[in-house]
Amino acid sequence: MEDLSYYKEKRSEDWRVELRKTKKAKERTLMERISMLEQDAVERSQNIEEVNLGLTEEMALVEAQRCLDCANPTCITGCPVGINIPGFIKKIEVKDFLGAAEVLKDTNTLPAVCGRVCPQEKQCENSCFYTVQLKKPPVAIGYLERFAADYERNSGKMAIPKVATNNGIKVAIIGSGPAGLAASADLVKFGYDVTVFEALHEIGGVLKYGIPEFRLPNEIVDVEIENLRKMGVKFRTNFIVGKTASFDDLRAQGYQAFFVGSGAGLPRFMNIPGENSIGIFSSNEYLTRVNLMKAADNNYDTPVSFGDTIAVIGGGNTAMDSVRTAKRLGAKRAVIIYRRSIEEMPARVEEVKHAQEEGIEFMNLHNPVEYIADQDGHVKQMRLQKMKLGEPDASGRRRPIPIDGSEFLMDVDAVVVSVGVSPNPLIPSSLKDLETTKWGTIVVNQDTMQSSVKDIFAGGDIVRGGATVILAMGDGRKAAAGIHDYLMEKVKKN
């Protein structure tokens, strides 16, 4: 049994009180972290059903017991939206699963989404006492969040968060991705008349067009959105702010504040020879066609190229989503091409693991330098160059260096380029007084998310250039508080 004397040195006086239960504390630290149930790798690579199957009640109860209920819960500080993590886990421990969901929704209106796609291993779980002090696997916070949210949904007893009486003040949310949805939830709770404007025909932003159903089923997103509708949030689709209507048009309609969460929908390419060949897609286009436009069905108008060999360039989560989608669409050889080693990949460890299990081929330390097309202009080959790793760059990862004389040709039927995205330029270009960075992101006050145009606030990828779902949601919540303060001050002055 471990000597827990160091607890007394490292924790507060409150923790000393907890140590009165020394035996129980020791038992909890010795418990193994639960593993998620998953579909069989071969079977799931041939369907679009969700890979992770969740926890059973028994598994959730066991995992919840691992939480040490720290006096100073650092896991909360690691959460961008400030979920009361010990609070909801303790509800699970006493079998109050609906109560756990209620605690989650105090600060997070998309718990079923976040439980599936948030990188908890880099945020709340990375700040868990097990990780920080015991050097052991953290409490499976993400798994438990998903369990509580799924339990509530399946129970048929979905609780609608309380909202204040509508005060008649209109606020516009531009973009229905995670940042916009989080902002709309908090603003409607404050009592504002909130409308979300979405350029596409589906609500959900990147949650719908960018994340495949085997990772985040559309049904889950739809349920969370329906909850927002029941809270009073209104949605308008096929509406492009800056084109369908200008900000001045919306101001004339009575909107007194705006939150811009229009994302980073402008794909980046590598600017190498042959990149304009037919059959070369950005990951944004590829995933949007498949996820929203029925591209896997040839009866629809926007099919994507199929073939035996599909190469995906990049090493992030979007690259993993793209290559795993290609596998499910029938590619015999679905390949990741990444210029660094597998250890430097920015994708979640779980996504890399799932891809490997599903038979995805990884060609690390390789980089395309040219695409070669056939006489019809369709890509047929790519010229790859082998790489080696040098000293770390500004990102902390070792810099990839080309190896002279190492180039070779690889046959391909289609290529998906997933090397990053840039902010959607439509909003910044339609507002001459809006301050932006050289990268096209909107400059905001980091405390309030207010831009240089006083009634416009912004968050998510349009500010960060690229962010996780939960970071975007954190921006949305912070902006909602900033908008509330701005409008209340405006009311006082009038």
C-alpha positions as CSV (number, residue, x, y, z in Angstrom):
1,M,0.0,0.0,0.0
2,E,1.3,3.5,-0.9
3,D,2.6,5.9,1.7
4,L,0.3,8.9,1.5
5,S,2.4,11.1,3.8
6,Y,3.2,13.4,0.9
7,Y,-0.4,14.3,0.7
8,K,0.0,16.3,3.9
9,E,2.9,18.2,2.5
10,K,1.4,19.0,-0.9
11,R,-2.3,19.6,-0.1
12,S,-4.1,22.2,1.9
13,E,-5.5,22.0,5.4
14,D,-8.8,20.9,3.9
15,W,-7.1,17.9,2.3
16,R,-5.8,16.9,5.8
17,V,-9.5,16.6,6.8
18,E,-10.0,14.3,3.9
19,L,-7.1,12.2,5.1
20,R,-9.1,11.1,8.0
21,K,-10.6,8.7,5.5
22,T,-7.1,7.4,4.7
23,K,-8.1,3.8,4.0
24,K,-10.8,4.9,1.5
25,A,-8.4,7.4,-0.1
26,K,-5.8,4.7,-0.6
27,E,-8.4,2.3,-2.0
28,R,-9.4,4.9,-4.6
29,T,-5.9,5.6,-5.7
30,L,-5.3,1.9,-6.4
31,M,-8.4,1.6,-8.6
32,E,-7.7,1.1,-12.3
33,R,-9.2,3.6,-14.8
34,I,-12.1,2.2,-16.7
35,S,-11.8,1.6,-20.5
36,M,-14.5,2.7,-23.0
37,L,-16.5,0.1,-24.8
38,E,-15.9,0.2,-28.5
39,Q,-17.1,-1.3,-31.8
40,D,-14.9,-4.0,-33.3
41,A,-12.2,-2.3,-35.4
42,V,-12.9,-4.3,-38.6
43,E,-16.7,-3.9,-38.3
44,R,-16.6,-0.2,-37.6
45,S,-14.3,0.6,-40.5
46,Q,-17.1,-0.5,-42.8
47,N,-19.9,1.5,-41.2
48,I,-20.6,5.0,-40.0
49,E,-21.9,4.0,-36.6
50,E,-20.3,5.6,-33.5
51,V,-17.0,3.9,-32.6
52,N,-17.2,4.5,-28.8
53,L,-20.2,2.9,-27.2
54,G,-20.1,4.6,-23.8
55,L,-20.1,3.2,-20.3
56,T,-22.6,1.0,-18.6
57,E,-24.1,2.2,-15.3
58,E,-21.9,-0.2,-13.4
59,M,-18.8,1.1,-15.2
60,A,-19.7,4.7,-14.5
61,L,-20.3,4.0,-10.8
62,V,-16.9,2.3,-10.5
63,E,-15.1,5.1,-12.3
64,A,-16.9,7.8,-10.3
65,Q,-15.5,6.3,-7.1
66,R,-12.0,7.1,-8.3
67,C,-12.6,10.8,-7.9
68,L,-10.8,11.9,-4.7
69,D,-13.1,15.0,-4.3
70,C,-10.1,17.2,-3.9
71,A,-10.4,20.3,-1.7
72,N,-8.8,22.3,-4.5
73,P,-10.2,20.7,-7.7
74,T,-7.7,21.7,-10.3
75,C,-9.7,19.8,-12.9
76,I,-12.2,22.7,-12.9
77,T,-9.5,25.2,-13.7
78,G,-8.5,23.0,-16.6
79,C,-12.0,23.2,-18.1
80,P,-12.5,26.2,-20.4
81,V,-16.2,26.4,-19.5
82,G,-15.7,25.8,-15.8
83,I,-17.8,22.7,-15.2
84,N,-18.2,21.7,-11.6
85,I,-16.5,18.4,-12.3
86,P,-16.3,16.9,-8.8
87,G,-20.0,18.0,-8.3
88,F,-21.3,16.0,-11.3
89,I,-19.1,13.0,-10.6
90,K,-20.3,12.8,-7.0
91,K,-23.8,12.8,-8.3
92,I,-23.0,9.8,-10.5
93,E,-21.3,8.1,-7.5
94,V,-24.6,8.2,-5.6
95,K,-26.6,7.1,-8.7
96,D,-28.2,10.5,-9.2
97,F,-27.5,10.4,-12.9
98,L,-30.1,13.0,-13.8
99,G,-28.7,15.3,-11.1
100,A,-25.2,14.8,-12.7
101,A,-26.6,16.0,-16.0
102,E,-28.2,19.0,-14.3
103,V,-24.8,20.0,-12.8
104,L,-23.2,19.7,-16.2
105,K,-25.7,21.9,-17.9
106,D,-25.2,24.7,-15.4
107,T,-22.2,25.7,-17.4
108,N,-22.2,23.5,-20.5
109,T,-25.2,23.3,-22.7
110,L,-23.6,20.7,-25.0
111,P,-22.4,18.0,-22.6
112,A,-23.1,15.0,-24.9
113,V,-21.0,16.7,-27.6
114,C,-18.1,17.7,-25.3
115,G,-18.1,14.2,-23.7
116,R,-17.3,12.9,-27.1
117,V,-15.0,15.3,-28.9
118,C,-13.2,17.4,-26.2
119,P,-9.5,16.7,-25.7
120,Q,-10.0,16.1,-22.0
121,E,-6.5,14.5,-21.9
122,K,-5.0,18.0,-22.5
123,Q,-7.5,20.0,-20.3
124,C,-9.5,18.8,-17.3
125,E,-7.9,15.3,-17.1
126,N,-4.5,16.8,-17.5
127,S,-5.2,18.8,-14.4
128,C,-6.6,15.9,-12.4
129,F,-4.8,15.2,-9.1
130,Y,-4.0,11.7,-10.3
131,T,-2.1,13.1,-13.2
132,V,-0.5,16.1,-11.4
133,Q,0.5,14.4,-8.2
134,L,0.2,10.6,-8.5
135,K,1.5,10.2,-12.0
136,K,-1.4,7.8,-12.7
137,P,-4.2,7.8,-15.3
138,P,-6.7,10.6,-14.4
139,V,-10.4,10.1,-13.6
140,A,-12.2,9.5,-17.0
141,I,-14.0,12.8,-16.8
142,G,-14.9,12.8,-20.5
143,Y,-16.4,9.3,-20.3
144,L,-18.4,10.3,-17.3
145,E,-19.7,13.5,-18.9
146,R,-20.9,11.5,-21.9
147,F,-22.5,8.9,-19.6
148,A,-24.5,11.5,-17.7
149,A,-25.6,13.3,-20.8
150,D,-26.6,10.1,-22.6
151,Y,-28.4,8.8,-19.6
152,E,-30.5,11.9,-19.4
153,R,-31.3,11.9,-23.1
154,N,-32.3,8.2,-23.1
155,S,-34.4,8.6,-19.9
156,G,-36.8,10.9,-21.7
157,K,-36.5,13.4,-18.9
158,M,-34.3,16.1,-20.5
159,A,-34.2,19.1,-18.2
160,I,-34.3,22.5,-19.8
161,P,-32.1,25.0,-18.0
162,K,-33.9,27.9,-16.4
163,V,-34.0,31.2,-18.3
164,A,-34.8,34.7,-17.2
165,T,-37.9,36.5,-18.5
166,N,-37.4,37.8,-22.0
167,N,-36.2,41.5,-21.7
168,G,-36.9,42.3,-25.4
169,I,-33.3,43.2,-26.2
170,K,-32.3,41.5,-29.4
171,V,-28.9,39.9,-29.8
172,A,-27.6,38.3,-33.0
173,I,-25.3,35.3,-33.1
174,I,-23.4,34.7,-36.3
175,G,-22.5,31.1,-36.8
176,S,-24.1,28.1,-35.2
177,G,-20.9,26.3,-34.3
178,P,-19.8,25.5,-30.7
179,A,-18.9,29.2,-29.9
180,G,-22.2,30.5,-31.2
181,L,-24.3,27.9,-29.5
182,A,-22.5,28.5,-26.1
183,A,-23.0,32.2,-26.4
184,S,-26.7,31.8,-27.3
185,A,-27.3,29.6,-24.4
186,D,-25.9,32.0,-21.8
187,L,-27.5,35.0,-23.4
188,V,-31.0,33.5,-23.4
189,K,-30.5,32.5,-19.8
190,F,-29.8,36.2,-19.1
191,G,-33.2,37.0,-20.7
192,Y,-32.2,38.3,-24.2
193,D,-34.1,37.7,-27.4
194,V,-31.4,35.6,-29.2
195,T,-31.3,34.7,-32.9
196,V,-28.6,32.5,-34.4
197,F,-27.8,33.1,-38.1
198,E,-26.3,30.2,-40.0
199,A,-25.0,30.4,-43.5
200,L,-25.5,26.7,-44.3
201,H,-28.8,24.7,-44.3
202,E,-28.0,22.8,-41.1
203,I,-27.5,24.1,-37.6
204,G,-24.3,23.0,-35.8
205,G,-21.4,24.4,-37.7
206,V,-18.3,22.3,-37.5
207,L,-20.2,19.9,-35.2
208,K,-22.2,18.9,-38.3
209,Y,-20.0,19.5,-41.3
210,G,-16.6,18.8,-39.9
211,I,-17.0,15.9,-37.5
212,P,-18.1,12.5,-38.9
213,E,-21.0,10.6,-37.4
214,F,-18.7,7.7,-36.3
215,R,-17.2,10.2,-33.9
216,L,-20.2,12.5,-33.2
217,P,-23.6,11.4,-34.4
218,N,-25.8,14.1,-35.9
219,E,-28.6,12.9,-33.6
220,I,-26.6,14.0,-30.6
221,V,-26.0,17.5,-31.9
222,D,-29.7,17.8,-32.9
223,V,-30.9,16.9,-29.4
224,E,-28.6,19.6,-27.9
225,I,-29.8,22.2,-30.4
226,E,-33.5,21.3,-29.7
227,N,-32.8,22.0,-26.0
228,L,-31.6,25.5,-27.0
229,R,-34.8,26.0,-29.0
230,K,-36.8,25.0,-26.0
231,M,-34.9,27.6,-24.0
232,G,-36.0,30.2,-26.5
233,V,-33.1,30.5,-28.9
234,K,-34.2,31.1,-32.5
235,F,-32.4,29.9,-35.6
236,R,-32.2,31.1,-39.2
237,T,-30.5,29.0,-41.8
238,N,-29.2,29.9,-45.3
239,F,-28.5,33.4,-44.0
240,I,-25.1,34.9,-44.7
241,V,-24.5,38.0,-42.5
242,G,-22.6,40.4,-44.8
243,K,-24.5,39.1,-47.9
244,T,-28.1,38.3,-47.1
245,A,-28.1,41.2,-44.7
246,S,-25.5,43.7,-43.5
247,F,-24.8,44.5,-39.9
248,D,-26.5,47.9,-40.5
249,D,-29.5,46.0,-41.8
250,L,-29.7,43.9,-38.6
251,R,-29.2,47.0,-36.4
252,A,-32.1,48.6,-38.2
253,Q,-34.1,45.5,-37.3
254,G,-33.4,46.2,-33.6
255,Y,-30.4,44.0,-32.9
256,Q,-28.3,45.8,-30.2
257,A,-25.3,43.4,-30.0
258,F,-23.6,40.7,-32.1
259,F,-21.4,37.7,-31.5
260,V,-19.3,36.5,-34.4
261,G,-18.5,32.8,-34.3
262,S,-18.2,32.3,-38.0
263,G,-15.2,29.9,-37.7
264,A,-12.2,29.2,-39.8
265,G,-13.7,27.9,-43.0
266,L,-11.1,29.0,-45.5
267,P,-8.8,26.0,-46.3
268,R,-5.1,26.2,-46.6
269,F,-3.1,24.5,-49.3
270,M,0.6,23.9,-49.8
271,N,1.0,25.7,-53.1
272,I,3.0,22.9,-54.8
273,P,2.8,22.0,-58.5
274,G,-0.3,20.1,-59.6
275,E,-2.3,21.1,-56.6
276,N,-5.2,22.2,-58.8
277,S,-5.7,18.8,-60.3
278,I,-9.1,17.1,-60.2
279,G,-9.4,14.8,-57.2
280,I,-7.6,17.0,-54.8
281,F,-9.8,18.3,-52.0
282,S,-9.4,20.4,-48.9
283,S,-10.5,18.5,-45.8
284,N,-13.2,21.1,-45.2
285,E,-14.7,20.4,-48.6
286,Y,-14.3,16.7,-48.4
287,L,-15.9,16.3,-45.0
288,T,-18.7,18.9,-45.7
289,R,-19.6,17.0,-48.9
290,V,-19.8,13.7,-47.1
291,N,-21.3,14.8,-43.8
292,L,-23.9,17.4,-45.1
293,M,-24.3,16.9,-48.9
294,K,-24.7,13.1,-49.3
295,A,-21.5,12.8,-51.3
296,A,-21.2,9.1,-50.6
297,D,-24.4,8.6,-52.7
298,N,-23.9,9.0,-56.4
299,N,-27.5,10.0,-56.8
300,Y,-26.7,13.4,-55.3
301,D,-25.1,16.3,-57.1
302,T,-21.9,16.7,-55.2
303,P,-20.1,13.3,-55.2
304,V,-16.4,13.0,-54.1
305,S,-13.8,11.0,-56.0
306,F,-13.6,7.4,-55.0
307,G,-10.7,5.0,-55.7
308,D,-8.5,2.3,-54.3
309,T,-5.9,4.7,-52.8
310,I,-6.8,7.9,-50.9
311,A,-4.0,9.9,-49.4
312,V,-4.7,12.5,-46.6
313,I,-2.0,15.1,-46.0
314,G,-1.7,16.2,-42.3
315,G,-1.6,14.9,-38.8
316,G,-4.5,16.6,-36.9
317,N,-7.9,15.4,-35.8
318,T,-9.4,16.7,-39.1
319,A,-6.9,14.6,-41.0
320,M,-7.8,11.5,-38.9
321,D,-11.5,12.2,-39.6
322,S,-10.8,12.5,-43.3
323,V,-8.8,9.3,-43.7
324,R,-11.1,7.3,-41.6
325,T,-14.0,8.6,-43.7
326,A,-12.2,7.5,-46.8
327,K,-11.8,4.0,-45.4
328,R,-15.5,3.8,-44.7
329,L,-16.3,5.0,-48.2
330,G,-14.4,2.0,-49.6
331,A,-10.8,3.0,-50.0
332,K,-8.6,-0.2,-50.1
333,R,-5.6,1.9,-49.1
334,A,-6.3,4.9,-46.9
335,V,-3.0,6.6,-46.1
336,I,-1.9,9.5,-43.8
337,I,1.0,11.5,-45.1
338,Y,2.6,13.5,-42.3
339,R,6.0,15.3,-42.4
340,R,6.8,14.7,-38.7
341,S,6.9,11.5,-36.6
342,I,3.8,10.0,-35.1
343,E,4.8,11.4,-31.7
344,E,4.5,15.0,-33.0
345,M,1.1,14.5,-34.4
346,P,-1.4,17.1,-33.0
347,A,-4.3,14.6,-33.3
348,R,-5.8,13.1,-30.2
349,V,-4.1,9.9,-29.1
350,E,-7.4,8.2,-29.2
351,E,-8.0,9.2,-32.8
352,V,-4.6,8.0,-33.9
353,K,-5.2,4.7,-32.0
354,H,-8.6,4.2,-33.6
355,A,-7.2,4.9,-37.1
356,Q,-4.4,2.4,-36.6
357,E,-6.8,-0.3,-35.4
358,E,-9.0,0.3,-38.5
359,G,-6.1,-0.4,-40.9
360,I,-5.1,3.2,-41.8
361,E,-1.6,3.3,-43.1
362,F,0.7,5.9,-41.6
363,M,3.5,7.3,-43.8
364,N,5.2,9.6,-41.2
365,L,8.3,11.7,-42.1
366,H,7.0,12.1,-45.7
367,N,5.8,15.2,-47.4
368,P,4.3,15.8,-50.9
369,V,6.2,18.1,-53.2
370,E,4.2,17.6,-56.5
371,Y,1.0,16.1,-57.8
372,I,0.9,14.6,-61.3
373,A,-2.3,14.4,-63.3
374,D,-3.4,12.2,-66.2
375,Q,-4.5,13.6,-69.6
376,D,-7.9,14.4,-68.2
377,G,-6.5,16.5,-65.4
378,H,-7.2,14.0,-62.6
379,V,-4.5,13.3,-60.1
380,K,-2.9,10.0,-60.5
381,Q,0.4,10.3,-58.6
382,M,2.1,12.3,-56.0
383,R,5.8,12.9,-55.6
384,L,6.8,12.4,-51.9
385,Q,10.0,13.5,-50.2
386,K,11.3,11.7,-47.1
387,M,12.0,13.9,-44.0
388,K,14.1,13.8,-40.9
389,L,13.6,15.7,-37.6
390,G,15.8,18.5,-36.6
391,E,15.7,20.8,-33.6
392,P,12.4,21.9,-32.0
393,D,10.6,24.9,-33.7
394,A,8.4,27.5,-32.1
395,S,5.6,25.0,-31.5
396,G,8.0,22.8,-29.4
397,R,7.9,20.0,-32.0
398,R,11.1,19.0,-33.8
399,R,11.4,20.7,-37.2
400,P,11.0,18.4,-40.3
401,I,14.0,18.7,-42.7
402,P,13.9,17.3,-46.3
403,I,16.3,14.5,-47.1
404,D,18.1,15.3,-50.4
405,G,17.6,12.7,-53.1
406,S,14.9,10.9,-51.3
407,E,12.0,11.6,-53.6
408,F,9.7,8.9,-55.1
409,L,6.3,8.6,-56.8
410,M,3.2,7.1,-55.2
411,D,0.0,6.2,-57.1
412,V,-3.1,7.9,-55.8
413,D,-6.8,8.1,-56.8
414,A,-7.6,11.1,-54.7
415,V,-5.9,13.4,-52.1
416,V,-7.4,15.3,-49.2
417,V,-5.2,18.2,-47.9
418,S,-5.6,18.8,-44.2
419,V,-2.8,21.2,-43.3
420,G,-4.9,23.9,-41.5
421,V,-7.5,26.5,-42.1
422,S,-7.8,30.3,-42.0
423,P,-10.6,32.4,-40.6
424,N,-13.6,33.0,-42.7
425,P,-12.9,36.4,-44.4
426,L,-16.5,37.5,-45.0
427,I,-17.2,39.2,-41.7
428,P,-13.9,41.1,-41.4
429,S,-14.1,42.3,-45.0
430,S,-17.6,43.6,-44.5
431,L,-16.7,45.8,-41.6
432,K,-14.1,48.5,-42.4
433,D,-13.7,49.6,-38.7
434,L,-13.1,46.1,-37.4
435,E,-9.5,45.5,-36.3
436,T,-8.0,42.3,-37.5
437,T,-4.6,40.6,-37.3
438,K,-2.3,39.9,-40.2
439,W,-3.7,36.3,-40.2
440,G,-7.3,37.7,-40.6
441,T,-8.5,36.9,-37.1
442,I,-10.6,39.4,-35.2
443,V,-8.8,41.3,-32.5
444,V,-10.7,41.2,-29.2
445,N,-10.4,42.2,-25.6
446,Q,-9.5,38.8,-24.1
447,D,-11.5,39.5,-20.9
448,T,-14.8,40.4,-22.6
449,M,-14.3,39.2,-26.3
450,Q,-15.3,42.7,-27.4
451,S,-13.9,43.9,-30.8
452,S,-12.9,47.3,-31.9
453,V,-16.6,47.8,-33.1
454,K,-18.2,48.2,-29.7
455,D,-21.4,46.2,-30.3
456,I,-19.6,43.3,-31.9
457,F,-18.0,40.5,-29.9
458,A,-16.3,37.4,-31.3
459,G,-14.8,34.1,-30.3
460,G,-13.8,30.6,-31.5
461,D,-11.8,30.1,-34.7
462,I,-12.5,33.6,-36.0
463,V,-10.4,34.8,-33.1
464,R,-8.1,31.9,-32.4
465,G,-7.5,30.8,-36.0
466,G,-8.1,27.2,-34.9
467,A,-9.5,25.9,-31.7
468,T,-11.0,22.9,-30.0
469,V,-14.8,22.7,-29.5
470,I,-14.5,23.4,-25.8
471,L,-12.1,26.4,-26.2
472,A,-14.6,27.9,-28.7
473,M,-17.4,27.3,-26.2
474,G,-15.3,29.0,-23.5
475,D,-15.0,32.0,-25.8
476,G,-18.8,32.0,-26.4
477,R,-19.5,32.0,-22.6
478,K,-17.0,34.7,-22.0
479,A,-18.5,36.8,-24.8
480,A,-22.0,36.3,-23.5
481,A,-20.9,37.8,-20.2
482,G,-19.2,40.6,-22.0
483,I,-22.3,41.3,-24.1
484,H,-24.5,41.3,-21.0
485,D,-22.3,43.8,-19.2
486,Y,-22.2,46.0,-22.4
487,L,-25.9,46.0,-22.8
488,M,-26.7,46.6,-19.1
489,E,-24.3,49.6,-19.2
490,K,-26.1,50.8,-22.3
491,V,-29.5,50.5,-20.5
492,K,-28.2,52.4,-17.5
493,K,-27.0,55.3,-19.7
494,N,-30.4,55.5,-21.5
